[in-house]
Amino acid sequence: MENYRLTKEDYETIKSHLTMRQVAEYYGYPADRKGWCRCPFHNDGHPSMLLYPDGRGFYCFSCGSGGDVISFVARLENISNAKAAKMLVDDFSLPIDLDHPSYRERREREKRYRRRKELEAWVKDALLWLSMYRQLLCEALRIPGGPHWDEALQELSIVEYRIECLRACPEDYYADRKAVRKIGAIRDRVIGWT
């Protein structure tokens, strides 16, 4: 476990197998029929922590603690999220092998992890360039008849649409190679702006 890096998919798998009510009750915090229970993170005189009806999270209206099943156990036991995930797998006998994945599973998980990191880095970079270009276009609109005024009229709504698409569905945007090349062209345009 110490040498193994959990992927986002591992966490999602654990969370999909367990409800917040199951986990809270297992660790000694039963909830009433409306989902309220005593909060373990402060001296709670009456139930102030709500276990959400969808079964995936919690929030304490007294101390402000909130999160999902993994963060609940991590905070309860004062351990890392990775150790809390391992603890949940062990305590609930989930069909997830975090200790001894096969070579193929490790390779696939590492590949997914690298792809996710690559996507996150690209999205951050793309949003930066699009935001900078949008700012330049907004400034150009303030000078009617200026050298970039026509470009600003044509491109501003398109850039805002690109930012919206990138935030809404980054995976699809990244998969569109033409859109990725356009981000490169926008980067070059921002760098060459005079």
PyMOL CGO cylinders between C-alpha atoms (Angstrom):
from pymol import cmd
from pymol.cgo import CYLINDER

trace = [
    CYLINDER, 0.00, 0.00, 0.00, 2.84, 2.40, 0.76, 0.3, 1, 1, 1, 1, 1, 1,
    CYLINDER, 2.84, 2.40, 0.76, 4.24, 2.04, -2.78, 0.3, 1, 1, 1, 1, 1, 1,
    CYLINDER, 4.24, 2.04, -2.78, 0.84, 2.12, -4.43, 0.3, 1, 1, 1, 1, 1, 1,
    CYLINDER, 0.84, 2.12, -4.43, -0.72, 5.38, -5.62, 0.3, 1, 1, 1, 1, 1, 1,
    CYLINDER, -0.72, 5.38, -5.62, -4.51, 5.42, -5.51, 0.3, 1, 1, 1, 1, 1, 1,
    CYLINDER, -4.51, 5.42, -5.51, -6.16, 6.78, -8.61, 0.3, 1, 1, 1, 1, 1, 1,
    CYLINDER, -6.16, 6.78, -8.61, -9.31, 8.84, -8.86, 0.3, 1, 1, 1, 1, 1, 1,
    CYLINDER, -9.31, 8.84, -8.86, -11.08, 5.72, -10.09, 0.3, 1, 1, 1, 1, 1, 1,
    CYLINDER, -11.08, 5.72, -10.09, -10.09, 3.82, -6.93, 0.3, 1, 1, 1, 1, 1, 1,
    CYLINDER, -10.09, 3.82, -6.93, -11.64, 6.50, -4.75, 0.3, 1, 1, 1, 1, 1, 1,
    CYLINDER, -11.64, 6.50, -4.75, -14.76, 6.63, -6.92, 0.3, 1, 1, 1, 1, 1, 1,
    CYLINDER, -14.76, 6.63, -6.92, -15.13, 2.85, -6.74, 0.3, 1, 1, 1, 1, 1, 1,
    CYLINDER, -15.13, 2.85, -6.74, -14.95, 2.88, -2.95, 0.3, 1, 1, 1, 1, 1, 1,
    CYLINDER, -14.95, 2.88, -2.95, -17.47, 5.72, -2.72, 0.3, 1, 1, 1, 1, 1, 1,
    CYLINDER, -17.47, 5.72, -2.72, -19.85, 3.99, -5.12, 0.3, 1, 1, 1, 1, 1, 1,
    CYLINDER, -19.85, 3.99, -5.12, -19.91, 0.83, -2.96, 0.3, 1, 1, 1, 1, 1, 1,
    CYLINDER, -19.91, 0.83, -2.96, -20.73, 2.61, 0.32, 0.3, 1, 1, 1, 1, 1, 1,
    CYLINDER, -20.73, 2.61, 0.32, -23.34, 5.07, 1.54, 0.3, 1, 1, 1, 1, 1, 1,
    CYLINDER, -23.34, 5.07, 1.54, -22.57, 7.70, 4.12, 0.3, 1, 1, 1, 1, 1, 1,
    CYLINDER, -22.57, 7.70, 4.12, -25.17, 6.19, 6.47, 0.3, 1, 1, 1, 1, 1, 1,
    CYLINDER, -25.17, 6.19, 6.47, -23.49, 2.75, 6.29, 0.3, 1, 1, 1, 1, 1, 1,
    CYLINDER, -23.49, 2.75, 6.29, -20.10, 4.19, 7.14, 0.3, 1, 1, 1, 1, 1, 1,
    CYLINDER, -20.10, 4.19, 7.14, -21.32, 6.49, 9.94, 0.3, 1, 1, 1, 1, 1, 1,
    CYLINDER, -21.32, 6.49, 9.94, -23.30, 3.68, 11.58, 0.3, 1, 1, 1, 1, 1, 1,
    CYLINDER, -23.30, 3.68, 11.58, -20.41, 1.22, 11.25, 0.3, 1, 1, 1, 1, 1, 1,
    CYLINDER, -20.41, 1.22, 11.25, -18.12, 3.61, 13.12, 0.3, 1, 1, 1, 1, 1, 1,
    CYLINDER, -18.12, 3.61, 13.12, -20.70, 4.23, 15.89, 0.3, 1, 1, 1, 1, 1, 1,
    CYLINDER, -20.70, 4.23, 15.89, -22.68, 7.24, 14.71, 0.3, 1, 1, 1, 1, 1, 1,
    CYLINDER, -22.68, 7.24, 14.71, -26.23, 6.09, 13.94, 0.3, 1, 1, 1, 1, 1, 1,
    CYLINDER, -26.23, 6.09, 13.94, -28.56, 8.51, 12.16, 0.3, 1, 1, 1, 1, 1, 1,
    CYLINDER, -28.56, 8.51, 12.16, -32.27, 9.09, 12.65, 0.3, 1, 1, 1, 1, 1, 1,
    CYLINDER, -32.27, 9.09, 12.65, -34.72, 8.46, 9.81, 0.3, 1, 1, 1, 1, 1, 1,
    CYLINDER, -34.72, 8.46, 9.81, -34.17, 11.98, 8.45, 0.3, 1, 1, 1, 1, 1, 1,
    CYLINDER, -34.17, 11.98, 8.45, -30.40, 11.48, 8.28, 0.3, 1, 1, 1, 1, 1, 1,
    CYLINDER, -30.40, 11.48, 8.28, -29.29, 13.49, 11.33, 0.3, 1, 1, 1, 1, 1, 1,
    CYLINDER, -29.29, 13.49, 11.33, -26.66, 12.19, 13.74, 0.3, 1, 1, 1, 1, 1, 1,
    CYLINDER, -26.66, 12.19, 13.74, -24.26, 13.50, 16.35, 0.3, 1, 1, 1, 1, 1, 1,
    CYLINDER, -24.26, 13.50, 16.35, -21.08, 14.93, 14.90, 0.3, 1, 1, 1, 1, 1, 1,
    CYLINDER, -21.08, 14.93, 14.90, -17.88, 13.15, 16.02, 0.3, 1, 1, 1, 1, 1, 1,
    CYLINDER, -17.88, 13.15, 16.02, -15.73, 16.20, 15.24, 0.3, 1, 1, 1, 1, 1, 1,
    CYLINDER, -15.73, 16.20, 15.24, -16.93, 18.38, 18.13, 0.3, 1, 1, 1, 1, 1, 1,
    CYLINDER, -16.93, 18.38, 18.13, -18.74, 17.97, 21.45, 0.3, 1, 1, 1, 1, 1, 1,
    CYLINDER, -18.74, 17.97, 21.45, -22.21, 17.59, 19.97, 0.3, 1, 1, 1, 1, 1, 1,
    CYLINDER, -22.21, 17.59, 19.97, -25.11, 17.77, 22.44, 0.3, 1, 1, 1, 1, 1, 1,
    CYLINDER, -25.11, 17.77, 22.44, -27.77, 17.07, 19.82, 0.3, 1, 1, 1, 1, 1, 1,
    CYLINDER, -27.77, 17.07, 19.82, -27.62, 15.79, 16.22, 0.3, 1, 1, 1, 1, 1, 1,
    CYLINDER, -27.62, 15.79, 16.22, -26.18, 18.53, 14.05, 0.3, 1, 1, 1, 1, 1, 1,
    CYLINDER, -26.18, 18.53, 14.05, -24.58, 16.46, 11.27, 0.3, 1, 1, 1, 1, 1, 1,
    CYLINDER, -24.58, 16.46, 11.27, -26.70, 15.65, 8.24, 0.3, 1, 1, 1, 1, 1, 1,
    CYLINDER, -26.70, 15.65, 8.24, -26.00, 12.55, 6.18, 0.3, 1, 1, 1, 1, 1, 1,
    CYLINDER, -26.00, 12.55, 6.18, -27.19, 13.49, 2.71, 0.3, 1, 1, 1, 1, 1, 1,
    CYLINDER, -27.19, 13.49, 2.71, -30.14, 11.56, 1.27, 0.3, 1, 1, 1, 1, 1, 1,
    CYLINDER, -30.14, 11.56, 1.27, -28.12, 10.52, -1.79, 0.3, 1, 1, 1, 1, 1, 1,
    CYLINDER, -28.12, 10.52, -1.79, -25.92, 8.59, 0.63, 0.3, 1, 1, 1, 1, 1, 1,
    CYLINDER, -25.92, 8.59, 0.63, -22.62, 10.05, -0.51, 0.3, 1, 1, 1, 1, 1, 1,
    CYLINDER, -22.62, 10.05, -0.51, -21.73, 12.88, 1.87, 0.3, 1, 1, 1, 1, 1, 1,
    CYLINDER, -21.73, 12.88, 1.87, -22.17, 14.65, 5.19, 0.3, 1, 1, 1, 1, 1, 1,
    CYLINDER, -22.17, 14.65, 5.19, -22.18, 18.15, 6.61, 0.3, 1, 1, 1, 1, 1, 1,
    CYLINDER, -22.18, 18.15, 6.61, -22.20, 19.38, 10.23, 0.3, 1, 1, 1, 1, 1, 1,
    CYLINDER, -22.20, 19.38, 10.23, -24.15, 22.58, 10.66, 0.3, 1, 1, 1, 1, 1, 1,
    CYLINDER, -24.15, 22.58, 10.66, -22.39, 23.34, 13.96, 0.3, 1, 1, 1, 1, 1, 1,
    CYLINDER, -22.39, 23.34, 13.96, -18.69, 22.93, 13.19, 0.3, 1, 1, 1, 1, 1, 1,
    CYLINDER, -18.69, 22.93, 13.19, -18.80, 23.08, 9.37, 0.3, 1, 1, 1, 1, 1, 1,
    CYLINDER, -18.80, 23.08, 9.37, -17.19, 19.68, 8.78, 0.3, 1, 1, 1, 1, 1, 1,
    CYLINDER, -17.19, 19.68, 8.78, -18.22, 18.03, 5.55, 0.3, 1, 1, 1, 1, 1, 1,
    CYLINDER, -18.22, 18.03, 5.55, -17.13, 15.61, 2.90, 0.3, 1, 1, 1, 1, 1, 1,
    CYLINDER, -17.13, 15.61, 2.90, -17.60, 12.07, 1.67, 0.3, 1, 1, 1, 1, 1, 1,
    CYLINDER, -17.60, 12.07, 1.67, -17.15, 8.61, 3.19, 0.3, 1, 1, 1, 1, 1, 1,
    CYLINDER, -17.15, 8.61, 3.19, -13.38, 8.65, 2.75, 0.3, 1, 1, 1, 1, 1, 1,
    CYLINDER, -13.38, 8.65, 2.75, -12.84, 12.09, 4.27, 0.3, 1, 1, 1, 1, 1, 1,
    CYLINDER, -12.84, 12.09, 4.27, -15.19, 11.14, 7.15, 0.3, 1, 1, 1, 1, 1, 1,
    CYLINDER, -15.19, 11.14, 7.15, -13.04, 8.13, 8.08, 0.3, 1, 1, 1, 1, 1, 1,
    CYLINDER, -13.04, 8.13, 8.08, -9.80, 10.05, 7.50, 0.3, 1, 1, 1, 1, 1, 1,
    CYLINDER, -9.80, 10.05, 7.50, -10.88, 12.80, 9.86, 0.3, 1, 1, 1, 1, 1, 1,
    CYLINDER, -10.88, 12.80, 9.86, -12.42, 10.39, 12.37, 0.3, 1, 1, 1, 1, 1, 1,
    CYLINDER, -12.42, 10.39, 12.37, -9.26, 8.28, 12.59, 0.3, 1, 1, 1, 1, 1, 1,
    CYLINDER, -9.26, 8.28, 12.59, -6.84, 11.18, 11.97, 0.3, 1, 1, 1, 1, 1, 1,
    CYLINDER, -6.84, 11.18, 11.97, -5.22, 9.45, 8.98, 0.3, 1, 1, 1, 1, 1, 1,
    CYLINDER, -5.22, 9.45, 8.98, -4.64, 10.26, 5.32, 0.3, 1, 1, 1, 1, 1, 1,
    CYLINDER, -4.64, 10.26, 5.32, -7.32, 9.75, 2.67, 0.3, 1, 1, 1, 1, 1, 1,
    CYLINDER, -7.32, 9.75, 2.67, -5.32, 6.87, 1.17, 0.3, 1, 1, 1, 1, 1, 1,
    CYLINDER, -5.32, 6.87, 1.17, -5.18, 5.07, 4.53, 0.3, 1, 1, 1, 1, 1, 1,
    CYLINDER, -5.18, 5.07, 4.53, -8.88, 5.79, 5.09, 0.3, 1, 1, 1, 1, 1, 1,
    CYLINDER, -8.88, 5.79, 5.09, -9.68, 4.29, 1.67, 0.3, 1, 1, 1, 1, 1, 1,
    CYLINDER, -9.68, 4.29, 1.67, -7.66, 1.18, 2.55, 0.3, 1, 1, 1, 1, 1, 1,
    CYLINDER, -7.66, 1.18, 2.55, -9.42, 0.99, 5.92, 0.3, 1, 1, 1, 1, 1, 1,
    CYLINDER, -9.42, 0.99, 5.92, -12.86, 1.14, 4.25, 0.3, 1, 1, 1, 1, 1, 1,
    CYLINDER, -12.86, 1.14, 4.25, -11.88, -1.59, 1.78, 0.3, 1, 1, 1, 1, 1, 1,
    CYLINDER, -11.88, -1.59, 1.78, -10.77, -3.79, 4.68, 0.3, 1, 1, 1, 1, 1, 1,
    CYLINDER, -10.77, -3.79, 4.68, -13.64, -2.99, 7.08, 0.3, 1, 1, 1, 1, 1, 1,
    CYLINDER, -13.64, -2.99, 7.08, -16.39, -3.49, 4.50, 0.3, 1, 1, 1, 1, 1, 1,
    CYLINDER, -16.39, -3.49, 4.50, -14.66, -6.32, 2.57, 0.3, 1, 1, 1, 1, 1, 1,
    CYLINDER, -14.66, -6.32, 2.57, -15.03, -4.47, -0.70, 0.3, 1, 1, 1, 1, 1, 1,
    CYLINDER, -15.03, -4.47, -0.70, -14.02, -6.38, -3.85, 0.3, 1, 1, 1, 1, 1, 1,
    CYLINDER, -14.02, -6.38, -3.85, -11.15, -3.98, -4.55, 0.3, 1, 1, 1, 1, 1, 1,
    CYLINDER, -11.15, -3.98, -4.55, -7.55, -5.15, -4.50, 0.3, 1, 1, 1, 1, 1, 1,
    CYLINDER, -7.55, -5.15, -4.50, -5.49, -2.14, -3.44, 0.3, 1, 1, 1, 1, 1, 1,
    CYLINDER, -5.49, -2.14, -3.44, -2.58, -4.12, -1.99, 0.3, 1, 1, 1, 1, 1, 1,
    CYLINDER, -2.58, -4.12, -1.99, -1.69, -6.55, -4.74, 0.3, 1, 1, 1, 1, 1, 1,
    CYLINDER, -1.69, -6.55, -4.74, -3.03, -5.45, -8.10, 0.3, 1, 1, 1, 1, 1, 1,
    CYLINDER, -3.03, -5.45, -8.10, -1.81, -7.44, -11.06, 0.3, 1, 1, 1, 1, 1, 1,
    CYLINDER, -1.81, -7.44, -11.06, 0.83, -6.00, -13.35, 0.3, 1, 1, 1, 1, 1, 1,
    CYLINDER, 0.83, -6.00, -13.35, -1.87, -5.26, -15.93, 0.3, 1, 1, 1, 1, 1, 1,
    CYLINDER, -1.87, -5.26, -15.93, -4.08, -3.47, -13.36, 0.3, 1, 1, 1, 1, 1, 1,
    CYLINDER, -4.08, -3.47, -13.36, -1.14, -1.38, -12.13, 0.3, 1, 1, 1, 1, 1, 1,
    CYLINDER, -1.14, -1.38, -12.13, -0.20, -0.49, -15.69, 0.3, 1, 1, 1, 1, 1, 1,
    CYLINDER, -0.20, -0.49, -15.69, -3.78, 0.50, -16.56, 0.3, 1, 1, 1, 1, 1, 1,
    CYLINDER, -3.78, 0.50, -16.56, -4.17, 2.55, -13.39, 0.3, 1, 1, 1, 1, 1, 1,
    CYLINDER, -4.17, 2.55, -13.39, -0.88, 4.31, -14.01, 0.3, 1, 1, 1, 1, 1, 1,
    CYLINDER, -0.88, 4.31, -14.01, -1.92, 5.01, -17.59, 0.3, 1, 1, 1, 1, 1, 1,
    CYLINDER, -1.92, 5.01, -17.59, -5.26, 6.48, -16.42, 0.3, 1, 1, 1, 1, 1, 1,
    CYLINDER, -5.26, 6.48, -16.42, -3.43, 8.51, -13.77, 0.3, 1, 1, 1, 1, 1, 1,
    CYLINDER, -3.43, 8.51, -13.77, -0.97, 9.93, -16.33, 0.3, 1, 1, 1, 1, 1, 1,
    CYLINDER, -0.97, 9.93, -16.33, -3.80, 10.73, -18.76, 0.3, 1, 1, 1, 1, 1, 1,
    CYLINDER, -3.80, 10.73, -18.76, -5.77, 12.49, -16.03, 0.3, 1, 1, 1, 1, 1, 1,
    CYLINDER, -5.77, 12.49, -16.03, -2.72, 14.53, -14.96, 0.3, 1, 1, 1, 1, 1, 1,
    CYLINDER, -2.72, 14.53, -14.96, -1.97, 15.41, -18.58, 0.3, 1, 1, 1, 1, 1, 1,
    CYLINDER, -1.97, 15.41, -18.58, -5.58, 16.53, -19.10, 0.3, 1, 1, 1, 1, 1, 1,
    CYLINDER, -5.58, 16.53, -19.10, -5.58, 18.61, -15.89, 0.3, 1, 1, 1, 1, 1, 1,
    CYLINDER, -5.58, 18.61, -15.89, -2.35, 20.37, -16.91, 0.3, 1, 1, 1, 1, 1, 1,
    CYLINDER, -2.35, 20.37, -16.91, -3.64, 21.05, -20.42, 0.3, 1, 1, 1, 1, 1, 1,
    CYLINDER, -3.64, 21.05, -20.42, -6.99, 22.39, -19.16, 0.3, 1, 1, 1, 1, 1, 1,
    CYLINDER, -6.99, 22.39, -19.16, -5.22, 24.73, -16.74, 0.3, 1, 1, 1, 1, 1, 1,
    CYLINDER, -5.22, 24.73, -16.74, -2.95, 25.99, -19.52, 0.3, 1, 1, 1, 1, 1, 1,
    CYLINDER, -2.95, 25.99, -19.52, -5.81, 26.33, -22.03, 0.3, 1, 1, 1, 1, 1, 1,
    CYLINDER, -5.81, 26.33, -22.03, -7.99, 28.27, -19.58, 0.3, 1, 1, 1, 1, 1, 1,
    CYLINDER, -7.99, 28.27, -19.58, -5.08, 30.60, -18.89, 0.3, 1, 1, 1, 1, 1, 1,
    CYLINDER, -5.08, 30.60, -18.89, -4.57, 31.42, -22.59, 0.3, 1, 1, 1, 1, 1, 1,
    CYLINDER, -4.57, 31.42, -22.59, -8.28, 31.73, -23.31, 0.3, 1, 1, 1, 1, 1, 1,
    CYLINDER, -8.28, 31.73, -23.31, -8.77, 34.04, -20.33, 0.3, 1, 1, 1, 1, 1, 1,
    CYLINDER, -8.77, 34.04, -20.33, -5.83, 36.20, -21.39, 0.3, 1, 1, 1, 1, 1, 1,
    CYLINDER, -5.83, 36.20, -21.39, -7.16, 36.41, -24.95, 0.3, 1, 1, 1, 1, 1, 1,
    CYLINDER, -7.16, 36.41, -24.95, -10.64, 37.27, -23.66, 0.3, 1, 1, 1, 1, 1, 1,
    CYLINDER, -10.64, 37.27, -23.66, -9.16, 40.07, -21.54, 0.3, 1, 1, 1, 1, 1, 1,
    CYLINDER, -9.16, 40.07, -21.54, -7.26, 41.46, -24.53, 0.3, 1, 1, 1, 1, 1, 1,
    CYLINDER, -7.26, 41.46, -24.53, -10.42, 41.35, -26.65, 0.3, 1, 1, 1, 1, 1, 1,
    CYLINDER, -10.42, 41.35, -26.65, -12.44, 43.13, -23.95, 0.3, 1, 1, 1, 1, 1, 1,
    CYLINDER, -12.44, 43.13, -23.95, -9.81, 45.86, -23.80, 0.3, 1, 1, 1, 1, 1, 1,
    CYLINDER, -9.81, 45.86, -23.80, -9.85, 46.15, -27.61, 0.3, 1, 1, 1, 1, 1, 1,
    CYLINDER, -9.85, 46.15, -27.61, -13.63, 46.72, -27.56, 0.3, 1, 1, 1, 1, 1, 1,
    CYLINDER, -13.63, 46.72, -27.56, -13.11, 49.86, -25.49, 0.3, 1, 1, 1, 1, 1, 1,
    CYLINDER, -13.11, 49.86, -25.49, -11.39, 51.53, -28.44, 0.3, 1, 1, 1, 1, 1, 1,
    CYLINDER, -11.39, 51.53, -28.44, -13.88, 51.64, -31.35, 0.3, 1, 1, 1, 1, 1, 1,
    CYLINDER, -13.88, 51.64, -31.35, -12.02, 51.64, -34.63, 0.3, 1, 1, 1, 1, 1, 1,
    CYLINDER, -12.02, 51.64, -34.63, -8.78, 50.59, -32.92, 0.3, 1, 1, 1, 1, 1, 1,
    CYLINDER, -8.78, 50.59, -32.92, -6.36, 48.07, -34.44, 0.3, 1, 1, 1, 1, 1, 1,
    CYLINDER, -6.36, 48.07, -34.44, -8.02, 45.05, -32.75, 0.3, 1, 1, 1, 1, 1, 1,
    CYLINDER, -8.02, 45.05, -32.75, -11.63, 46.26, -32.61, 0.3, 1, 1, 1, 1, 1, 1,
    CYLINDER, -11.63, 46.26, -32.61, -12.87, 44.13, -35.53, 0.3, 1, 1, 1, 1, 1, 1,
    CYLINDER, -12.87, 44.13, -35.53, -11.13, 41.04, -34.17, 0.3, 1, 1, 1, 1, 1, 1,
    CYLINDER, -11.13, 41.04, -34.17, -12.69, 41.65, -30.75, 0.3, 1, 1, 1, 1, 1, 1,
    CYLINDER, -12.69, 41.65, -30.75, -16.19, 41.90, -32.27, 0.3, 1, 1, 1, 1, 1, 1,
    CYLINDER, -16.19, 41.90, -32.27, -15.72, 38.63, -34.13, 0.3, 1, 1, 1, 1, 1, 1,
    CYLINDER, -15.72, 38.63, -34.13, -13.85, 36.58, -31.54, 0.3, 1, 1, 1, 1, 1, 1,
    CYLINDER, -13.85, 36.58, -31.54, -15.12, 37.59, -28.09, 0.3, 1, 1, 1, 1, 1, 1,
    CYLINDER, -15.12, 37.59, -28.09, -18.29, 35.47, -28.06, 0.3, 1, 1, 1, 1, 1, 1,
    CYLINDER, -18.29, 35.47, -28.06, -16.40, 32.54, -29.60, 0.3, 1, 1, 1, 1, 1, 1,
    CYLINDER, -16.40, 32.54, -29.60, -13.71, 32.71, -26.90, 0.3, 1, 1, 1, 1, 1, 1,
    CYLINDER, -13.71, 32.71, -26.90, -16.36, 32.85, -24.17, 0.3, 1, 1, 1, 1, 1, 1,
    CYLINDER, -16.36, 32.85, -24.17, -18.03, 29.80, -25.75, 0.3, 1, 1, 1, 1, 1, 1,
    CYLINDER, -18.03, 29.80, -25.75, -14.69, 27.96, -25.81, 0.3, 1, 1, 1, 1, 1, 1,
    CYLINDER, -14.69, 27.96, -25.81, -14.13, 28.72, -22.10, 0.3, 1, 1, 1, 1, 1, 1,
    CYLINDER, -14.13, 28.72, -22.10, -17.62, 27.47, -21.30, 0.3, 1, 1, 1, 1, 1, 1,
    CYLINDER, -17.62, 27.47, -21.30, -17.10, 24.25, -23.30, 0.3, 1, 1, 1, 1, 1, 1,
    CYLINDER, -17.10, 24.25, -23.30, -13.71, 23.65, -21.72, 0.3, 1, 1, 1, 1, 1, 1,
    CYLINDER, -13.71, 23.65, -21.72, -15.13, 23.99, -18.21, 0.3, 1, 1, 1, 1, 1, 1,
    CYLINDER, -15.13, 23.99, -18.21, -18.24, 21.91, -18.94, 0.3, 1, 1, 1, 1, 1, 1,
    CYLINDER, -18.24, 21.91, -18.94, -16.58, 18.92, -20.60, 0.3, 1, 1, 1, 1, 1, 1,
    CYLINDER, -16.58, 18.92, -20.60, -12.78, 19.06, -20.67, 0.3, 1, 1, 1, 1, 1, 1,
    CYLINDER, -12.78, 19.06, -20.67, -12.38, 15.43, -21.81, 0.3, 1, 1, 1, 1, 1, 1,
    CYLINDER, -12.38, 15.43, -21.81, -14.40, 15.96, -24.99, 0.3, 1, 1, 1, 1, 1, 1,
    CYLINDER, -14.40, 15.96, -24.99, -12.69, 19.26, -25.70, 0.3, 1, 1, 1, 1, 1, 1,
    CYLINDER, -12.69, 19.26, -25.70, -9.25, 17.67, -25.31, 0.3, 1, 1, 1, 1, 1, 1,
    CYLINDER, -9.25, 17.67, -25.31, -10.26, 14.79, -27.58, 0.3, 1, 1, 1, 1, 1, 1,
    CYLINDER, -10.26, 14.79, -27.58, -11.06, 17.26, -30.38, 0.3, 1, 1, 1, 1, 1, 1,
    CYLINDER, -11.06, 17.26, -30.38, -7.63, 17.75, -31.97, 0.3, 1, 1, 1, 1, 1, 1,
    CYLINDER, -7.63, 17.75, -31.97, -8.84, 20.70, -34.04, 0.3, 1, 1, 1, 1, 1, 1,
    CYLINDER, -8.84, 20.70, -34.04, -9.93, 22.51, -30.87, 0.3, 1, 1, 1, 1, 1, 1,
    CYLINDER, -9.93, 22.51, -30.87, -6.59, 21.73, -29.23, 0.3, 1, 1, 1, 1, 1, 1,
    CYLINDER, -6.59, 21.73, -29.23, -4.74, 23.21, -32.22, 0.3, 1, 1, 1, 1, 1, 1,
    CYLINDER, -4.74, 23.21, -32.22, -6.95, 26.31, -31.98, 0.3, 1, 1, 1, 1, 1, 1,
    CYLINDER, -6.95, 26.31, -31.98, -5.83, 26.80, -28.35, 0.3, 1, 1, 1, 1, 1, 1,
    CYLINDER, -5.83, 26.80, -28.35, -2.25, 26.75, -29.63, 0.3, 1, 1, 1, 1, 1, 1,
    CYLINDER, -2.25, 26.75, -29.63, -3.14, 29.39, -32.23, 0.3, 1, 1, 1, 1, 1, 1,
    CYLINDER, -3.14, 29.39, -32.23, -4.76, 31.51, -29.52, 0.3, 1, 1, 1, 1, 1, 1,
    CYLINDER, -4.76, 31.51, -29.52, -1.61, 31.19, -27.40, 0.3, 1, 1, 1, 1, 1, 1,
    CYLINDER, -1.61, 31.19, -27.40, 0.48, 32.37, -30.33, 0.3, 1, 1, 1, 1, 1, 1,
    CYLINDER, 0.48, 32.37, -30.33, -1.98, 35.25, -30.92, 0.3, 1, 1, 1, 1, 1, 1,
    CYLINDER, -1.98, 35.25, -30.92, -1.74, 36.38, -27.29, 0.3, 1, 1, 1, 1, 1, 1,
    CYLINDER, -1.74, 36.38, -27.29, 2.05, 36.24, -27.40, 0.3, 1, 1, 1, 1, 1, 1,
    CYLINDER, 2.05, 36.24, -27.40, 2.11, 38.25, -30.63, 0.3, 1, 1, 1, 1, 1, 1,
    CYLINDER, 2.11, 38.25, -30.63, -0.49, 40.83, -29.50, 0.3, 1, 1, 1, 1, 1, 1,
    CYLINDER, -0.49, 40.83, -29.50, 0.71, 44.42, -29.99, 0.3, 1, 1, 1, 1, 1, 1,
]
cmd.load_cgo(trace, "trace")
